[in-house]
């Protein structure tokens, strides 16, 4: 019987430490979504779907959040619209502007993502203990908020120059 080679855990850099749980979660998601018959999505499609709130979002806001050109975001929305993952609808506050919301398949996709993420987090909590998991979650939320705040400032400054 051959053993799987073990990679040394000593001295791992931050990137590799963050990659391990991310890869675990992504593998769980991919497996579940594949079993349900969802097509494999590109990472940018997943980012876009994840940025859509229940009330929908303006295309311009998606452009800001994704930090991609408007044409690219429009093309991504077109791709997802053909598969019923998203749908466009009139913005109730503005007659001309369209908003984007999750379509029928997109809502099912989002529910499965939440379900798998919760199950994975529960499995990790079993391994780490609930107190450590709560601490990990709190630290990650704080770090994400700090990074997002800096990113918004950086992106805003970059857009003003261009």
PyMOL commands that set and color helices and strands:
alter all, ss='L'
color gray80, all
select helices_A, chain A and resi 14-35+43-50+59-66+70-82+104-128+130-161
alter helices_A, ss='H'
color red, helices_A
select strands_A, chain A and resi 57-58+86-90+98-102
alter strands_A, ss='S'
color yellow, strands_A
deselect
rebuild
show_as cartoon
